[in-house]
Amino acid sequence: MSFALAGGTAVVTGASRGIGRAIALALAHVGAEVALWARDHRALRQVVNEIEAAGGRAMAFEVDVSDARRVDEAADLVRRSMAPVRVIVNNAGNVVRKPTIATTDADWRSVIGVNLDGTFHVTRAFLGDLTGNGGGRVINIASIAGREGTPLLAAYCAAKHGVVGLTRSLAEELRAAKVCVNAVCPGSVDTAMLREGMPGARPDMTPEDIARTVVFLATDAPDALTGSCIDVFG
């Protein structure tokens, strides 16, 4: 049975560009109100305008997901101003590519803070909404780097492996509450983050390829599909 998004809100982090933008547009297209979270408010407003021009509804929230207090404040704003939250897409991410010996504590904290801590902060903030609304979907954007080791990406690999572990743990914890928790592990996607963080990488997918997988997990995926980490390659 399909999970209905009409009349509900999907929260998408890192929604100002790239994969997050594509996910937000795709979820709006299938009927969700979309809460767009990112640090770049001007870019978020552009995505809101795109969604509204297509007949959808969206709101922009300037949030640094590594800041737990700000996450909780923004979650309260979403509750007060939008439809009940049914879907969370933890997409916000950053990357530092350098030898481990040159990776500073600040590099490490930045990558872990956004990719792993941010996923935890946002999920925790909305779990009461999902369980209180009779169920929902948590979709974490991990990476193939969360399934294997990649040189020069120690912090990023550690963070994404953590996201995969968090996904599997939450899936078991929340199964009885009808909250499905899955991760998407893309390969190389044509985004600004890839071009800026990994010069010379050869992307073989577009953000829209990942968005289609997320829409499936948010709508047509069976309730029994939880705790999965879906590899997506071009």
C-alpha positions in Angstrom: 0.0 0.0 0.0 1.3 3.4 -0.9 2.2 5.9 1.9 0.2 9.0 1.2 2.1 12.3 1.3 -0.8 14.6 0.5 -1.8 16.5 3.6 1.6 15.9 5.2 5.0 17.6 5.4 8.3 16.2 4.2 11.4 17.8 5.9 14.4 17.9 3.6 17.8 19.0 4.9 20.5 20.4 2.6 17.7 21.4 0.3 19.2 24.5 -1.2 21.1 22.8 -4.1 22.1 19.5 -5.6 20.5 16.3 -4.4 18.5 18.0 -1.7 16.9 20.5 -4.1 16.0 17.6 -6.5 14.4 15.6 -3.6 12.4 18.6 -2.5 11.1 19.3 -6.0 10.2 15.6 -6.4 8.4 15.2 -3.1 6.4 18.4 -3.8 5.4 17.0 -7.2 3.8 13.9 -5.5 1.8 16.0 -3.1 3.9 16.7 0.0 4.3 20.1 1.6 8.0 20.5 1.9 10.0 22.1 4.7 13.3 23.1 3.1 16.3 23.3 5.5 19.8 24.6 4.8 22.2 27.3 5.8 21.8 29.4 2.6 18.4 31.1 3.0 18.6 32.9 -0.4 19.1 29.7 -2.3 16.3 28.1 -0.3 13.9 30.9 -1.3 14.7 30.1 -5.0 13.7 26.5 -4.4 10.5 27.6 -2.6 9.7 29.7 -5.7 10.2 26.8 -8.0 7.9 24.6 -5.9 5.2 27.3 -5.7 5.4 28.0 -9.4 4.5 24.3 -10.0 1.5 24.6 -7.7 3.1 23.1 -4.5 3.7 24.5 -1.0 7.0 24.9 0.7 8.7 26.9 3.4 12.3 27.8 3.9 14.1 27.4 7.2 17.7 28.6 7.7 19.2 25.8 9.8 22.7 24.4 10.6 21.9 20.8 11.4 25.0 20.4 13.5 23.5 22.8 16.0 21.0 20.8 18.1 19.4 23.8 19.6 18.7 25.4 16.2 17.3 22.1 14.9 14.9 21.9 17.8 13.8 25.6 17.3 13.2 25.0 13.6 11.3 21.8 14.3 8.9 23.8 16.5 8.4 26.3 13.7 7.6 23.5 11.2 5.0 22.1 13.6 3.3 25.5 14.1 3.3 26.5 10.4 2.9 23.3 8.3 1.0 20.1 8.0 1.9 17.1 10.2 5.4 15.8 9.5 5.3 12.4 7.8 8.7 12.2 6.1 12.2 13.2 7.1 15.0 13.2 4.5 18.4 13.7 6.1 20.5 14.9 3.1 22.7 17.7 4.5 26.3 16.9 4.0 29.8 18.2 3.5 33.1 16.7 2.7 36.8 17.3 3.4 39.2 15.5 1.1 42.8 15.3 2.3 45.3 12.8 3.8 44.4 11.8 7.3 47.6 13.2 8.7 46.6 16.6 7.4 43.0 16.4 8.7 42.5 18.8 11.5 40.2 18.5 14.5 38.1 21.2 12.9 37.9 19.3 9.6 36.8 16.2 11.5 34.2 18.0 13.7 32.8 19.8 10.7 32.2 16.6 8.6 31.0 14.5 11.5 28.9 17.4 12.8 26.9 17.9 9.6 26.7 14.3 8.2 26.3 12.3 11.3 25.4 14.5 14.2 23.0 16.4 11.9 21.2 13.2 10.9 20.8 12.3 14.6 19.6 15.8 15.6 17.0 16.1 12.9 15.6 12.6 13.3 15.4 13.0 17.1 13.6 16.3 16.8 10.8 14.8 14.7 10.5 11.2 16.0 7.6 12.2 18.3 5.8 13.6 15.3 6.2 10.5 13.3 5.2 8.1 16.0 2.3 10.4 17.1 1.0 10.6 13.6 0.8 6.8 13.2 4.0 6.2 11.4 6.2 7.8 8.8 9.4 7.6 6.8 13.0 8.5 7.7 15.3 8.5 4.6 19.0 9.1 5.2 21.3 10.0 2.3 24.5 8.1 3.1 27.0 7.2 0.4 28.9 4.3 -1.1 31.6 5.7 1.2 29.5 4.5 4.0 29.8 0.9 2.7 33.5 0.8 2.0 36.7 2.6 2.5 37.8 5.5 0.3 41.3 7.0 0.5 41.6 10.7 1.6 38.1 10.7 3.0 38.6 9.4 6.5 36.1 11.8 8.2 33.5 11.4 5.5 33.7 7.6 5.4 33.5 7.5 9.2 30.4 9.8 9.2 28.6 7.9 6.4 29.4 4.5 8.1 27.8 6.1 11.2 24.7 7.1 9.2 24.3 3.5 7.9 24.6 2.2 11.5 22.2 4.7 12.8 19.7 3.8 10.0 19.8 0.1 10.9 19.5 0.7 14.7 16.6 3.1 14.3 14.8 0.7 11.9 14.7 -2.0 14.6 13.8 0.5 17.4 10.9 2.0 15.4 9.6 -1.0 13.5 6.6 -1.5 15.9 5.8 2.3 15.7 5.4 1.9 11.9 8.3 4.3 11.2 10.4 2.9 8.3 14.0 4.0 8.3 16.2 3.4 5.2 19.4 4.9 3.7 20.3 5.6 0.1 24.0 5.1 -0.7 24.8 6.9 -4.0 27.9 6.6 -6.0 29.2 9.7 -7.8 26.5 12.3 -8.4 26.9 15.5 -10.4 26.7 18.1 -7.7 28.6 21.2 -6.6 29.7 19.4 -3.5 31.4 16.6 -5.5 33.0 19.1 -7.9 34.2 21.3 -5.1 35.3 18.6 -2.6 36.6 16.0 -5.1 38.1 17.6 -8.1 38.5 15.2 -11.0 35.7 12.9 -9.9 33.6 11.6 -12.8 29.9 11.6 -11.8 27.7 9.0 -13.5 24.3 10.1 -12.0 22.2 13.3 -11.6 20.5 14.5 -8.5 17.2 13.5 -10.0 18.3 9.9 -10.1 18.6 9.9 -6.3 15.4 11.9 -5.9 13.5 9.1 -7.7 14.8 6.6 -5.2 13.8 8.8 -2.3 10.3 9.3 -3.7 9.9 5.5 -3.9 11.0 5.0 -0.3 8.6 7.8 0.8 5.6 6.5 -1.1 5.4 3.1 -2.7 8.0 1.2 -0.7 6.3 -1.5 1.5 6.2 -1.1 5.2 8.4 -4.2 5.5 11.2 -2.4 3.7 13.1 -0.9 6.7 16.7 -1.0 7.8 17.9 -1.2 4.2 20.8 0.7 2.7 20.1 1.0 -1.0 23.1 1.4 -3.3 22.4 3.6 -6.3 24.8 3.7 -9.2 24.6 5.1 -12.8 
